[in-house]
Amino acid sequence: MNRKDRKRLNQARRETRRKGNGAGASARDMDSSLGRITALLQAGHAREAGEFCQTLLVEHPEDPRVLNLGAIAGFQTGDAATAVELLETAIEHQPDFVDAHNNLGNVLKAQGDLFRAEAAYKRAIELAPMYFDAHFNLGIVLEAMGRPGEARDTYKNALNIQPDFLPAFLNTGNALKALGKFDEALDYYRWVVENEPRNVDALNNVGAVYYELTEFADAESTYRKALEIDASHADTLYNLGVLLHELERYEEAVDAYERAAKARPHYAECYVNLGYTLHKLGKLVEARKFYQRAIELDPDNAQAHANLGDLLLAGGEPDAALKICDDFLATHAGDTGILAFKSIALREAGDADGARELANPEKFLRAAPLGVPESFTDLESFNTALADHICAHPSLVDAPASHATRQGKHSGELLIEPKGPMAAWEASVREAVEIYRGALSDDATHPFINSFPARYRLTAWSVVLESQGHQIPHIHPSAWMSGVYYVALPPEVAASTDDTAGWIEFGQPPDHYHGHKTPELSLEKPREGLLVLFPSYFYHRTIPFHGAGRRISIAFDVLPYRGP
C-alpha cells in the first residue's frame, strides 16, 4: 500500500470513529466503509482491511457483514483461529448468512478440519441451493475425504449452475478417475483441453488416464505435449517418471523425477520414487539420501519409511529396518503399509514367532459363505445377478497399470448408484464385518485389533480374470480390513483339490522387497458364495490358472470413515 492509499485509509478510519461518536453511522456510511474494506481485500491489503474492520467493530460488534470481512482479512493474514471465531459470531447473529457459512467452510478446509468444513458448505447449500461456490468447495472437501462418488455428484451440481467453469470440469474428471470411470473422465478432461488447449493440468490428467489404460505411447506423447507448454510442470514430470519407470527406462525416469523435484523442491512423493528408481539401478547411497529427504519433508509418509527399511534389508541391516517400523508405528499406530513391511523385517531379523504373531492367518483370516440376501431365492440367482451387473458395469476395463491385476479386467467403485444387486450384497457384507469384529479377541496390544476404526465405510470393486489372469502380491494400504467374495469360477478352479491354480495365497511379499527368508504361506481355495476376510496388511495374490471360464470376484476394503 502506497503513502497515498494509507492516507485515505487513515482518513476513512477517522471518519468512521467521528460518526460512531455521534448518533451512529448511517446505513450509507456503513455501506461505504464495507466497500472500502472489500476493495482493500481485493487489492491484497488484508492487514489494513483487518485494522479497518476492528475500528468498525468497536461501534458495531454484532454486525455480521463486518465480522465476515474481518474473518476474511484474518484468514488472509494467517490468523485462521480468529477467522473461525469471527465467522461463527457472524452466523450466531445472522444464521442465514450464506457467505459466512461458505467462508467458514473455506477456513476449516484450510485447517484440515474436513468434517466441519463439509457441514458448513452443506448448510450454505441448504440456505441457497444455487450457490455455486459452496457446491464446488464441497466437492473439493469430499474428494479430499476419499469420497469420490459424492464429489462427482457435487461437482456436477456445480456445473448445472455454472456450466462453463473449467476447474469444475477438471475436478469432475478427477473424481471419475478415482471411481475407475476412465472413459468418462477422459471426456471431461478433453472438454477442458478443447476450450483451453494450453491447460497443462488437463493434459497431464489425460496422460494419467492413458497410463491407467496401459496406453503407454499415448500417455508419453500427452505428457511431453504438456511439457512443451510448461517444461517445469512438476506433476507432469512426476507422472512421466512413473511411466518411464514402468517401461524400465530407469535413467530417463531419474531425469524426469529430478526435474520434478527441481520444479517443486518440497515434493516428498517425488523423492520417494526417485529413491526407488535409483535403488533399482543399484545406486544405494543416492537412494538412501532421497528416501531420507522424503521423510524430512513428510514424516507421515509410510512408503518412504518402508522403502528406506527395505534398503537396509538389502544392505543386511534387518534390525535397523525393524527400528524404522517401530519408530513409525509409535506415532502412526496400525499403519497398514508399515505393519506389512514389519512382517518382513521381523522374519529377516530372525523373529519368526513375532512375524507369525503379527500376520497370523489362523488368527485373523476368516473364510465362510456369505448369507444370501432375502431378496434372492438362492445363491445361484444372487451370483448370476451380481455377475451380470459386474460384466455390464461401465467402469469395467482392462486392468489399470497402477493396480495389481494382470491379464484381467478391473471395475471401478461398485457401491455407487445404480447399485443393483450390490445393495443387497453390501448389507450382507456389513453383517459379516460386524460378526468378524465381534469374534476378535480383546488383545488391546495387537496393532490390528486396537486400530479398528470407530466408524467405517466400504468400497468395493470387481476383478474378472480369464485364462492366465492373476494378481501380483499386494496389500491395501488405506484400509483396516479387506475381503473378497467369489461370484463365479472356471470349472477347473471350482473342481480342483490338489492343483492350486486360481486360489488366493497369503504371505508372499512383492518381488521388489529384499527379503531373503522364505515366508510362511497360507492358501484358500475359492468357492462360489465364499467370503474371505483378512487384515489389509496381509500380502496376498492370486495364482494364475489355465482353462476356459471366468473367475469373477468382488474385492472390498473397510476404510476409516471420514465424514460427519
N, C-alpha and C positions, 0 to 999 in steps of 0.2 A: 504494500500500500504506500503510495507516494505522499508527500507532505500535504498536497492539496486535498487528497481524499481524506487523510486523517483529520485535517482541519474541519472538513464538512461533517465527519463523524462526531467529533467533539461538540460541534455546534448543535447537531441533532440531539445529542445526549442532554446538553444544557437546556434545549428547548423542551425536551420530554420532562426533565425534572421541574422546569419552571411551570409547565402546565399541570404537572402532577401535584404541585404545591397549592394550586388554586382549586377550582371546583372539580378538577379531574379532566383528563384528556378526553376530547370528544371522539366519537367513532371515526371521524375523518382523520383526526390526528393519529389515532391508533393504526388505522389502515396505512397511513403514510409511513409510520415507524416500521410496521411489519414489512412494507415494501422495501424499505431501506435495508432491513436485515436480510431479506431474501436476496437482494442484489449483492450484498456483501458475500453471502454464501456462494452465489453463482460465480462471483469473481474470484473465489478461492480465499477469501479473507475470513476464515472461520473463527479465528481468535477474536477479531474485532466484532464479529457478529455475536459471539457469545457474550462479550462485555456489554454490548448494547442490550441484549436480552436481559442480563442481570439488572441493568438500570430500569428496564420496564417492569421487571418482576417485583421490584421494591414496592411499586404502587399497585401492581396488578398480579399478585402472586398466584391467582387461580385462573388466569386467562389461558385456556388450552392452546391457543394459537402461539402465544409467546413460549409456553412450555415446550411445544413441539419444535419450534425453531431453535430454542435453546438446546434441546436434545440433539438436533442435527449438528449444531455447532460443536457441542461437546464430543459427539462421536467423531467428527472430522478432526478434532484436535487430540484424539486418543483417549478421551475420558468416557469409556463405554459405560462404566458403572453409573456415573451421573446421568448419562443419556437415558439409561433404563429408568432411573428414578423419576426423571422429568416426564418421560412418556407415560409411565404408569400414573403419575399425578394428573397429567392431561386427560387420560382416559377416565380416571376417577371423577373428574369434574364434567367430562363430556363423553359418556360411554359409547356414543355412536360416531366418534371422531375417527373416520376411516383411515385417514392419512397417518394418524398416531398409531393405530394398530399395525399398519404396514411398516412404518418406521421402527416400531418395537421389534417386529419380526426381523428386520434388517440388522439391528444391533445384536439381537440374540443369536442370529445366524453367524455373524462375525465372531461372536464369543464362543461358538461351538455348542451353544445350548439349543440343539435342533428340536427337541421336544416342544419347548415353549415357543420357539420360532414358528413351528408348524401351527400351533394353536393360535398364535397372533395372526398369521396370514389367513387361516380359515375363518377367524372372526371378522376380518376385513371383508372377506368374500361374502359372508352371511349378510353383512350390512350393505354391501354394494356388489351384487353378483357380476356386474360388468366391469369391475375394477381390474384392469389388465395387469398392473404391476403386481398385485397380490397373487394372481394366478401364476404368473411367470416365476416369481420368487418362491412360491410354494413348490413348484416343480423342481427348482434347484435344491431345496431342502429335502424333498422326498428322494431325489436321486442320490444325494449325499448320504441318506439313511439306508441306502440299499433297497429301495422300494421302486424299481424302475417301472413296473406296471402302472402304479398310481402316478408316477412322474409323467409318463407318456400321456395319460388321460388329462392331466392338469395342463401340460404344455399345449395339448390340442384345444383345451378350453380357452387358453390364452390366444391361440391362433384364430379361434372363432370370433374373438373380439377385435384382434388386430392382425389381419391375415397376411400382412406384408413384413412382419417383424422377423428379420433373418436369424437373429440369435435363438428365437423360439423354434425355428425350423431345425437349426443345428442341434439344439438340445433335445428335441423330439427324436432326431436321428440317434443321438447318444443313448437315449432310453430304449429305443427299439433294438439297437445293437446289443445292449445289456440283456435284453429279453431273447436274444438269438434270432430276431427277425431281420436278417441281414438284407434281404432284397428290399424290404420296406424302408429300412434305414438308408440304403443307397438312394432311394427315391427322394428322401428329404435332403440328404447331402447334395445330391446333384441339382436339386432346385436352387439351393444356395449358390452353387458354382455357376449355374446358368444366369443368375441375377447379379452375381458378383464374382466374375471369373478369377479375380486375384485374391479371393478369400482363402488364405493358406490353411486356416483351421479346417475348413470344409474339405479341401483337397487332401489334407492329412487324414481326415476321417474316412474319406473314400478309399484311400490306400489301406487303412487299417481293416476295412471290411473285406477288401480284396485279399488281404493276408489271411483273415479268418476263413475265407472261402478257398484257401490254398491256390488262389490265382496269383502266384508269386511274381510273374513277369509284369502283370498289370499293377500290382502293388508297388513294385520298384519304380516303374515308369511314373506312377502318380506321385510317389514321394519325391522323385527327382524333379518333376514339374513344379511341385510346391517349393522346392529349394531353389529353383531358378528365380522364383519371385522373392523369396526371403531365405537367403543362404544360411542364416543363423537361427532358423526356427527350431527351437530346442526339441519340441515334441516330435516333429517330423524326423529330425536327426536321430532321436532315440528309437523311433519306430523303424527307421531304416536299419539301424544297428540290430534290432531284433530280427528283422528279415534276413539280413546278411549272415547273422549267426545261425539261423535255421538252415540256411543254404550252405553252411560250413565254410563261408568266406570270412574266416575269422579276422584276418588282418584288416580287411575293409570294414568289418564290424567295429573293430577297435577305433579306427579312424572316425567313424560316424559317432560313436559314443564320446570320444574325446572332443569332437566339435560341439556336441550337445552340452557337455559339461562346461566347455568354454563359454557357450552362449548363456548358460544358466549355472553359475558356479555352485549353487546350493541344491542341485538336482540329485538327491540321495539315491533314488532308484536307478539313475543312470550309472552312478558309481558302483552299485551292486552288479549290474550287468557287465560293466567294463571289467570289474574284477573277475567275474565268472568267465568271460571270454579269454582274458589273459591266463586264467587258470587252465583253460582248455589248451592254450598254446604252451603250457609248461612254464610260464613266467610267474613263478610263485611269489617272489618278493614283491613284484609290482602288484599282483593280485591282492596280496595281503594289505598293501598300502591303501588300495581303493576300497576294500571292504571296511577297513578301519575309518576311512574318510566318510563312508556312507553312515557308519554308526555314530560318528561325531555329529553329523548333520541331522540324523534321525535315530535317536536312541531306541525308539519303539519299533524299528524295522526288524521283524523276526527273520526275514530271509537273509538279511545281511549278517546277522549273528550265526545262522545255520551255515551259511557259505564259509564264513571265517572258521567255524568249527570244523567243517569238512576239510578245509585247507590244512588245519592242524592234524586231522586224522591222516591225511596224505603224507604229512611230514613225520608221522609216527608219534604224535603227541595226544593220545586219546584222553588223558587226564585233563589236559588243558582245554580240550574240546568240551569235556563234560562240565568243567567250571564255567565255560561260557553259557552253557544251557542253564545251570543252576543260578548263575547271577541274573540271567534274563528272567527266569521264572520267578525269582524273588520279587520282582516288580510287575510281572505280567503272568500272574497265576493262571494255569490252564491253557496257555497259548498252544494252539494245535500244532503249528509248524515246529515249534521248539520241542514239544513233547515227542513228536515223531522223530526228530533228529536225535533226541536224547536216548531213545530206544536203541539207536545205532551206536552212539557214543558209549553207553553202558556196556554193551556187548564187546566193543573194541577195547574197553578198559578192563575187561576180564570179569565183569559183574553180570554174568548170565542170569542169575537169580533176580537181580534188580531190573534187568531188561524184561524178563518174563512178568514180573510183578506189575510193571508199568503197562505193558501191552499184552495182557493175558487173554487169549481168545476164549479159554474155558470160563473165564470170569465175566467177560464183557460182551462176547459175541452171542447173539440170540437169533435163532432161526426157527420160525414157526409159521404155519399157514395163516394168512390174513383172513379175517372173517368176511364172508360175502355179505355185502350190504343188503338190507331188506328189500330194496327196490329191484333186486335181481333174483331170478328164480334159482340160479345155481352158479357155480364157479365158471362153467363154460360160457354162459351168456354174459357174465361180468367181464371176463377176459376178452371175449370177442368184441364187446363194446369198447373196451379200452384199446385194443389193437386197432380197430377201425378209426377211433379218434386220433390215435398217435400217427398212424400212417397217412392220414389226411391232414395232419396239422400243418399250417402254413410255415411254421418255423423249422420243419424237419429238413435238414440239409446234409450234404456230405460233411463229415466231422470237421469242425473248425480246427485250424492249425494250433490254437492255444489250448486245446483240450487233449485228454488222454486217449481218446478213441482213435483207433487206426482201422482203416478199411471198413468203415461203417458209417451210419448216419446218426445225427445228434439233433435233438429238438431244442428249442428254447424253453422258456418258462411255460409249464403246463397248468399252473394254478392261477390263471387269469381267465377272465370271461372271453369267449364261452367255454366253460369248463367241461360241459357234457358229463360223461361218466366219472371224470376226475373229481367232481364234487363229492360223490359217494366214496370214492377211493380215499380222498383226503380225510373225511370223517373217520373212516376205519383206521387209517394210519395214525391219526391223533390218539385214538383209543389205545392202539398198540404202544405208542410212545409213552403214554401215561402208565401203562402196565409195566413196561420196561423200567421206567423211572422208579416206580414203587417197589420193584424187585431188587433194586440195587442195595448193597449193604450200607450201613451208616458209618463207614470208614471215612471220617472227615479229613484224614490225612492224604487220601489218594487224590491226585490232581484232577482226575476225570470226574469223580463223584462230587468233589467240593466246588466244581466250576459249572454245575448245571445252571443254566440261565433261569432266573425267576420267571421271566416271560419269554416266549419264543414264537417264531413263525416258521412256516415250512416253505421251502422252494423245491420244485420238482421238475425234472426233465426226463426225456426218454433216450435210450441208446438202442439202435436197431442194427444188429450185426448179421452178416451173411458169411458164407464160407471164408475162412482165414481172418475174419474180423476179430478184433480183440481190443483190450485196453491195457496200456502200459502201467507199471506201478505208479501210484499217486495217492495223495491224501486230499482232504477238503479243508483247506486252511482257515476258512472263515466260519466254519461250523463247529458245534459242540458234538453232535452225533449225526451219523449218516445212515442211510439204508438203501436197500434195493428190493424191488418187487418184480417177480418174474411173470410176465404176461403170456409169452409164447416161447416155445423151444423147438429147435430142429429135432426130428425123430431120433437121430443118433445121440444127441446130448441127453434127451429125455430118457432114453433106454440104457445109457451107459452105466456100468458098475465099476469096472476097473479103469477104463480109459477116462482121464480127467479133462479131456478136451471140452471147452465151453464152460468149465467150472470157474468159480471165483476163488482166488487164492489170497491169503492174508500173510503179511510178514516180510515180503521181499521188497527191499528199498529200491529206488530208482538207480539206474546204472551210473548216473553221474556222481553219486556219493562214493567215497573211497574207503568203504568198509572191507576188511579182509576176512572176517569171520563169518561162517555160514549162519544165516538167521534161522530161527525156528519158524516153520511154515504151517499154516492151517488151511485146509481145503473145505469148501462147502459145495455140494452138488446142487445145482439149481433145479427147482421143480415148479411147474406152473401153479401159481397161487401162493408160493412161498415168499415170506417177508424176512429179510435178513437185516438185523440192526447191529451197529458197531460204533465205537468211538471214531470220530473223524480223523484222529491222528494215526489210525491203523493203516499202514501201507497196504494197498490191495490192487489186484489186477485180475483180468480175465485171461484164461488160457485159450489160444486160438483153436478153432475147430474146423473141420472139413466136412463137406456134405451139403445136401440141399436143405432148405428151410431157413427161417429167420429166428434169431434169438432176440426177442423184444423184452426189454426191461424198463422199469421206471426207477430212476435213482432220485434220492431226495436228501436234503440237509435240514437239520434242526438248527436254526440260527437265533442268536440273541435278538430279541425284538427291540427295534429302535423306533419307538413311536409313543404317543401319549396313551 
